[in-house]
Amino acid sequence: MSTADTAQEQFLAQYHASLEVRGLARIRKVQIPISIQRKLPGGRILGRLEGSPDYDYEGVIRGGRAVCFEAKAIAPNSRRWTLGNVKPHQRRALTARAQLGGTAWIMLDWRGSFVVPIETYNHFLELGWKSVLRESLVERCLKVPNGAGWYEALMCSGEYLK
């Protein structure tokens, strides 16, 4: 895990706690599925990974709308975001949630934060794109205002109401 990933996770943990305190959302990090093989002394376990989670975060926002998203940190000096960084099973799971009426997106931390709705991500792939320039995200995705987070970006755009 990179330093950028760790910083993003720490920010999101604090941000999600603040949303919960304000009664706006309850969001949890999805845990990696592990099967316990054996219990060891000192509260430790011997286990085996049983796959990877479908996405990083899920929960519900005020009003009962289900939300889920995959969080990605992109190196600040990168010119492009490689769309292949989202695994096929993650894309399928996010798309399925959106088709059931939830709101699903990819949260990019890349010289600022972007909310990339799964429908927009799927459109990029349908166009045959392998990567996206930052400028394209500015034009086509929700830029999270400075000092705010994904919740505020969704509320300002009305995206969660669709």
C-alpha atoms as an extended CHARMM CRD file, in Angstrom:
* protein
*
       162  EXT
         1         1  MET       CA              0.0000000000        0.0000000000        0.0000000000  PROA      1               0.0000000000
         2         2  SER       CA              1.4370000000        3.3640000000       -0.9920000000  PROA      2               0.0000000000
         3         3  THR       CA              1.7100000000        6.4370000000        1.2030000000  PROA      3               0.0000000000
         4         4  ALA       CA             -0.9630000000        8.1120000000       -0.9460000000  PROA      4               0.0000000000
         5         5  ASP       CA             -3.3270000000        5.1590000000       -0.3500000000  PROA      5               0.0000000000
         6         6  THR       CA             -2.7210000000        5.3460000000        3.4030000000  PROA      6               0.0000000000
         7         7  ALA       CA             -3.3070000000        9.1170000000        3.4830000000  PROA      7               0.0000000000
         8         8  GLN       CA             -6.5160000000        8.6930000000        1.4790000000  PROA      8               0.0000000000
         9         9  GLU       CA             -7.7530000000        5.9480000000        3.8330000000  PROA      9               0.0000000000
        10        10  GLN       CA             -7.0000000000        8.0850000000        6.8910000000  PROA      10              0.0000000000
        11        11  PHE       CA             -8.8130000000       11.0670000000        5.3950000000  PROA      11              0.0000000000
        12        12  LEU       CA            -11.8420000000        8.9330000000        4.4530000000  PROA      12              0.0000000000
        13        13  ALA       CA            -12.0070000000        7.3490000000        7.9310000000  PROA      13              0.0000000000
        14        14  GLN       CA            -12.1490000000       10.8120000000        9.5360000000  PROA      14              0.0000000000
        15        15  TYR       CA            -14.5380000000       12.1400000000        6.9070000000  PROA      15              0.0000000000
        16        16  HSD       CA            -16.9300000000        9.2000000000        7.2810000000  PROA      16              0.0000000000
        17        17  ALA       CA            -16.8680000000        9.5830000000       11.0710000000  PROA      17              0.0000000000
        18        18  SER       CA            -17.8230000000       13.2570000000       10.6740000000  PROA      18              0.0000000000
        19        19  LEU       CA            -20.6980000000       12.3480000000        8.3090000000  PROA      19              0.0000000000
        20        20  GLU       CA            -22.0000000000        9.8610000000       10.8670000000  PROA      20              0.0000000000
        21        21  VAL       CA            -21.7780000000       12.3390000000       13.7500000000  PROA      21              0.0000000000
        22        22  ARG       CA            -23.7620000000       14.8460000000       11.6770000000  PROA      22              0.0000000000
        23        23  GLY       CA            -26.3780000000       12.2090000000       10.8420000000  PROA      23              0.0000000000
        24        24  LEU       CA            -25.6940000000       12.4080000000        7.1000000000  PROA      24              0.0000000000
        25        25  ALA       CA            -24.3110000000        8.9680000000        6.3030000000  PROA      25              0.0000000000
        26        26  ARG       CA            -23.0260000000        5.7150000000        7.7200000000  PROA      26              0.0000000000
        27        27  ILE       CA            -20.1500000000        4.4190000000        5.6080000000  PROA      27              0.0000000000
        28        28  ARG       CA            -17.8780000000        1.4740000000        6.3820000000  PROA      28              0.0000000000
        29        29  LYS       CA            -14.7030000000        0.1220000000        4.8330000000  PROA      29              0.0000000000
        30        30  VAL       CA            -15.3700000000       -3.3120000000        3.3330000000  PROA      30              0.0000000000
        31        31  GLN       CA            -13.0940000000       -5.8710000000        4.9360000000  PROA      31              0.0000000000
        32        32  ILE       CA            -10.9810000000       -8.3230000000        2.9770000000  PROA      32              0.0000000000
        33        33  PRO       CA            -12.5850000000      -11.7780000000        3.2870000000  PROA      33              0.0000000000
        34        34  ILE       CA            -10.3390000000      -14.1510000000        5.2460000000  PROA      34              0.0000000000
        35        35  SER       CA            -11.0660000000      -17.7070000000        6.3420000000  PROA      35              0.0000000000
        36        36  ILE       CA             -9.5420000000      -18.6060000000        9.6920000000  PROA      36              0.0000000000
        37        37  GLN       CA             -7.4420000000      -21.7530000000        9.4740000000  PROA      37              0.0000000000
        38        38  ARG       CA             -6.2420000000      -21.8510000000       13.0700000000  PROA      38              0.0000000000
        39        39  LYS       CA             -6.2440000000      -19.7050000000       16.2050000000  PROA      39              0.0000000000
        40        40  LEU       CA             -2.7970000000      -18.9180000000       17.5820000000  PROA      40              0.0000000000
        41        41  PRO       CA             -1.6960000000      -17.7260000000       21.0200000000  PROA      41              0.0000000000
        42        42  GLY       CA             -1.9560000000      -14.0210000000       21.7800000000  PROA      42              0.0000000000
        43        43  GLY       CA             -5.1590000000      -13.4440000000       19.8120000000  PROA      43              0.0000000000
        44        44  ARG       CA             -3.4450000000      -14.0580000000       16.4730000000  PROA      44              0.0000000000
        45        45  ILE       CA             -4.7970000000      -16.2400000000       13.7020000000  PROA      45              0.0000000000
        46        46  LEU       CA             -3.5340000000      -18.2050000000       10.7510000000  PROA      46              0.0000000000
        47        47  GLY       CA             -5.7870000000      -17.4750000000        7.8250000000  PROA      47              0.0000000000
        48        48  ARG       CA             -6.1950000000      -17.5320000000        4.0910000000  PROA      48              0.0000000000
        49        49  LEU       CA             -7.4200000000      -14.7760000000        1.7960000000  PROA      49              0.0000000000
        50        50  GLU       CA            -10.7230000000      -15.7520000000        0.1960000000  PROA      50              0.0000000000
        51        51  GLY       CA            -10.7100000000      -13.2180000000       -2.6160000000  PROA      51              0.0000000000
        52        52  SER       CA            -10.9090000000       -9.4770000000       -2.6610000000  PROA      52              0.0000000000
        53        53  PRO       CA            -13.7920000000       -7.1950000000       -1.7710000000  PROA      53              0.0000000000
        54        54  ASP       CA            -16.0040000000       -5.9030000000       -4.5630000000  PROA      54              0.0000000000
        55        55  TYR       CA            -15.2570000000       -2.2830000000       -3.6230000000  PROA      55              0.0000000000
        56        56  ASP       CA            -13.6510000000       -0.3620000000       -0.7700000000  PROA      56              0.0000000000
        57        57  TYR       CA            -16.5740000000        1.3860000000        0.9600000000  PROA      57              0.0000000000
        58        58  GLU       CA            -20.3170000000        0.9260000000        1.3210000000  PROA      58              0.0000000000
        59        59  GLY       CA            -23.1230000000        2.3520000000        3.3540000000  PROA      59              0.0000000000
        60        60  VAL       CA            -26.2050000000        4.5050000000        3.3050000000  PROA      60              0.0000000000
        61        61  ILE       CA            -26.8030000000        8.2520000000        3.1560000000  PROA      61              0.0000000000
        62        62  ARG       CA            -29.6300000000       10.1670000000        4.7970000000  PROA      62              0.0000000000
        63        63  GLY       CA            -32.8880000000        9.2790000000        3.0860000000  PROA      63              0.0000000000
        64        64  GLY       CA            -31.9660000000        5.5960000000        2.7560000000  PROA      64              0.0000000000
        65        65  ARG       CA            -29.9450000000        5.6690000000       -0.4870000000  PROA      65              0.0000000000
        66        66  ALA       CA            -27.3530000000        2.8870000000       -0.6770000000  PROA      66              0.0000000000
        67        67  VAL       CA            -23.8910000000        4.0190000000       -1.7520000000  PROA      67              0.0000000000
        68        68  CYS       CA            -20.6670000000        2.2080000000       -2.5470000000  PROA      68              0.0000000000
        69        69  PHE       CA            -17.3590000000        3.2360000000       -4.0400000000  PROA      69              0.0000000000
        70        70  GLU       CA            -13.8640000000        2.1610000000       -4.8910000000  PROA      70              0.0000000000
        71        71  ALA       CA            -11.1060000000        4.5260000000       -3.7160000000  PROA      71              0.0000000000
        72        72  LYS       CA             -8.0200000000        5.0570000000       -5.8710000000  PROA      72              0.0000000000
        73        73  ALA       CA             -4.9980000000        7.2520000000       -5.2750000000  PROA      73              0.0000000000
        74        74  ILE       CA             -3.1170000000        8.3870000000       -8.3730000000  PROA      74              0.0000000000
        75        75  ALA       CA              0.4840000000        9.6570000000       -8.2270000000  PROA      75              0.0000000000
        76        76  PRO       CA              0.3660000000       13.4740000000       -8.4300000000  PROA      76              0.0000000000
        77        77  ASN       CA              2.8420000000       13.5770000000      -11.3280000000  PROA      77              0.0000000000
        78        78  SER       CA              0.8030000000       11.1360000000      -13.4690000000  PROA      78              0.0000000000
        79        79  ARG       CA             -0.7130000000       12.5500000000      -16.6520000000  PROA      79              0.0000000000
        80        80  ARG       CA             -3.2440000000        9.7370000000      -17.0600000000  PROA      80              0.0000000000
        81        81  TRP       CA             -5.4370000000        7.4740000000      -14.9590000000  PROA      81              0.0000000000
        82        82  THR       CA             -5.2790000000        3.9060000000      -16.2690000000  PROA      82              0.0000000000
        83        83  LEU       CA             -8.8420000000        2.5840000000      -16.3740000000  PROA      83              0.0000000000
        84        84  GLY       CA             -7.5440000000       -0.9550000000      -15.8390000000  PROA      84              0.0000000000
        85        85  ASN       CA             -6.7910000000       -0.0150000000      -12.2150000000  PROA      85              0.0000000000
        86        86  VAL       CA            -10.4260000000       -0.8590000000      -11.5030000000  PROA      86              0.0000000000
        87        87  LYS       CA            -10.7030000000       -4.6390000000      -11.6460000000  PROA      87              0.0000000000
        88        88  PRO       CA            -13.5050000000       -6.2600000000      -13.7130000000  PROA      88              0.0000000000
        89        89  HSD       CA            -15.1910000000       -7.7280000000      -10.6050000000  PROA      89              0.0000000000
        90        90  GLN       CA            -15.2020000000       -4.2690000000       -9.0080000000  PROA      90              0.0000000000
        91        91  ARG       CA            -16.7590000000       -2.7320000000      -12.1100000000  PROA      91              0.0000000000
        92        92  ARG       CA            -19.4510000000       -5.4370000000      -12.1830000000  PROA      92              0.0000000000
        93        93  ALA       CA            -20.2660000000       -4.9890000000       -8.4860000000  PROA      93              0.0000000000
        94        94  LEU       CA            -20.4370000000       -1.1770000000       -8.7160000000  PROA      94              0.0000000000
        95        95  THR       CA            -22.5830000000       -1.3750000000      -11.8520000000  PROA      95              0.0000000000
        96        96  ALA       CA            -24.9310000000       -3.9060000000      -10.2130000000  PROA      96              0.0000000000
        97        97  ARG       CA            -25.4240000000       -1.6120000000       -7.2030000000  PROA      97              0.0000000000
        98        98  ALA       CA            -26.2230000000        1.3240000000       -9.4760000000  PROA      98              0.0000000000
        99        99  GLN       CA            -28.6860000000       -0.7770000000      -11.4920000000  PROA      99              0.0000000000
       100       100  LEU       CA            -30.4900000000       -1.6510000000       -8.2530000000  PROA      100             0.0000000000
       101       101  GLY       CA            -30.9700000000        2.0470000000       -7.4940000000  PROA      101             0.0000000000
       102       102  GLY       CA            -27.8920000000        2.7510000000       -5.3930000000  PROA      102             0.0000000000
       103       103  THR       CA            -25.2220000000        5.3120000000       -6.1350000000  PROA      103             0.0000000000
       104       104  ALA       CA            -21.8390000000        3.8720000000       -7.0930000000  PROA      104             0.0000000000
       105       105  TRP       CA            -18.6310000000        5.6150000000       -8.0690000000  PROA      105             0.0000000000
       106       106  ILE       CA            -14.8630000000        5.6040000000       -8.0880000000  PROA      106             0.0000000000
       107       107  MET       CA            -13.2560000000        8.1480000000       -5.7690000000  PROA      107             0.0000000000
       108       108  LEU       CA             -9.9970000000        9.4240000000       -7.2550000000  PROA      108             0.0000000000
       109       109  ASP       CA             -7.4020000000       11.2700000000       -5.2260000000  PROA      109             0.0000000000
       110       110  TRP       CA             -5.3330000000       12.9710000000       -7.9290000000  PROA      110             0.0000000000
       111       111  ARG       CA             -4.2100000000       16.5540000000       -7.2990000000  PROA      111             0.0000000000
       112       112  GLY       CA             -7.6510000000       17.0190000000       -5.7500000000  PROA      112             0.0000000000
       113       113  SER       CA            -10.5270000000       14.5940000000       -5.5170000000  PROA      113             0.0000000000
       114       114  PHE       CA            -12.9490000000       13.4510000000       -8.1860000000  PROA      114             0.0000000000
       115       115  VAL       CA            -16.1600000000       11.4630000000       -7.9960000000  PROA      115             0.0000000000
       116       116  VAL       CA            -16.3560000000        9.3220000000      -11.1340000000  PROA      116             0.0000000000
       117       117  PRO       CA            -19.8660000000        7.8220000000      -11.3450000000  PROA      117             0.0000000000
       118       118  ILE       CA            -19.7490000000        4.1870000000      -12.4540000000  PROA      118             0.0000000000
       119       119  GLU       CA            -21.8980000000        5.1030000000      -15.4560000000  PROA      119             0.0000000000
       120       120  THR       CA            -19.2260000000        7.5930000000      -16.5790000000  PROA      120             0.0000000000
       121       121  TYR       CA            -16.4580000000        5.0300000000      -16.0530000000  PROA      121             0.0000000000
       122       122  ASN       CA            -18.4130000000        2.4740000000      -18.1060000000  PROA      122             0.0000000000
       123       123  HSD       CA            -18.8840000000        5.0920000000      -20.8460000000  PROA      123             0.0000000000
       124       124  PHE       CA            -15.0990000000        5.6560000000      -20.9800000000  PROA      124             0.0000000000
       125       125  LEU       CA            -14.6530000000        1.9090000000      -21.5410000000  PROA      125             0.0000000000
       126       126  GLU       CA            -17.4150000000        1.8100000000      -24.1790000000  PROA      126             0.0000000000
       127       127  LEU       CA            -15.5340000000        4.5470000000      -26.0540000000  PROA      127             0.0000000000
       128       128  GLY       CA            -12.5280000000        2.2090000000      -26.0890000000  PROA      128             0.0000000000
       129       129  TRP       CA            -10.4680000000        4.3860000000      -23.7570000000  PROA      129             0.0000000000
       130       130  LYS       CA             -7.6350000000        2.6870000000      -21.8620000000  PROA      130             0.0000000000
       131       131  SER       CA             -6.7640000000        5.7480000000      -19.7930000000  PROA      131             0.0000000000
       132       132  VAL       CA             -8.0950000000        9.2170000000      -19.0340000000  PROA      132             0.0000000000
       133       133  LEU       CA             -6.3060000000       12.5470000000      -18.8850000000  PROA      133             0.0000000000
       134       134  ARG       CA             -6.9070000000       14.6130000000      -15.7570000000  PROA      134             0.0000000000
       135       135  GLU       CA             -8.4170000000       17.3410000000      -17.9610000000  PROA      135             0.0000000000
       136       136  SER       CA            -11.0820000000       14.8740000000      -19.1300000000  PROA      136             0.0000000000
       137       137  LEU       CA            -12.0580000000       14.1870000000      -15.5300000000  PROA      137             0.0000000000
       138       138  VAL       CA            -12.4100000000       17.9080000000      -14.8550000000  PROA      138             0.0000000000
       139       139  GLU       CA            -14.8230000000       18.1080000000      -17.8170000000  PROA      139             0.0000000000
       140       140  ARG       CA            -16.8220000000       14.9110000000      -17.2150000000  PROA      140             0.0000000000
       141       141  CYS       CA            -16.7750000000       14.0970000000      -13.4960000000  PROA      141             0.0000000000
       142       142  LEU       CA            -17.6110000000       15.7050000000      -10.1810000000  PROA      142             0.0000000000
       143       143  LYS       CA            -14.7000000000       17.6920000000       -8.7900000000  PROA      143             0.0000000000
       144       144  VAL       CA            -14.8570000000       17.6760000000       -5.0080000000  PROA      144             0.0000000000
       145       145  PRO       CA            -14.6790000000       21.2760000000       -3.7340000000  PROA      145             0.0000000000
       146       146  ASN       CA            -11.6820000000       22.1570000000       -1.5600000000  PROA      146             0.0000000000
       147       147  GLY       CA            -12.4550000000       21.5500000000        2.0950000000  PROA      147             0.0000000000
       148       148  ALA       CA            -15.3290000000       19.2150000000        1.2140000000  PROA      148             0.0000000000
       149       149  GLY       CA            -15.8000000000       15.5380000000        0.4530000000  PROA      149             0.0000000000
       150       150  TRP       CA            -17.7590000000       13.2220000000       -1.8020000000  PROA      150             0.0000000000
       151       151  TYR       CA            -21.0220000000       13.7750000000        0.1020000000  PROA      151             0.0000000000
       152       152  GLU       CA            -20.9900000000       17.5120000000       -0.6190000000  PROA      152             0.0000000000
       153       153  ALA       CA            -20.0740000000       16.8930000000       -4.2590000000  PROA      153             0.0000000000
       154       154  LEU       CA            -23.0240000000       14.5070000000       -4.6640000000  PROA      154             0.0000000000
       155       155  MET       CA            -25.4360000000       16.8690000000       -2.9110000000  PROA      155             0.0000000000
       156       156  CYS       CA            -24.3720000000       19.8320000000       -5.0790000000  PROA      156             0.0000000000
       157       157  SER       CA            -24.7630000000       17.8490000000       -8.3010000000  PROA      157             0.0000000000
       158       158  GLY       CA            -27.9930000000       16.0980000000       -7.4140000000  PROA      158             0.0000000000
       159       159  GLU       CA            -26.2970000000       12.8420000000       -8.5050000000  PROA      159             0.0000000000
       160       160  TYR       CA            -27.6380000000       10.9330000000       -5.5100000000  PROA      160             0.0000000000
       161       161  LEU       CA            -31.2240000000       11.8380000000       -6.4460000000  PROA      161             0.0000000000
       162       162  LYS       CA            -31.1710000000       10.0520000000       -9.8200000000  PROA      162             0.0000000000
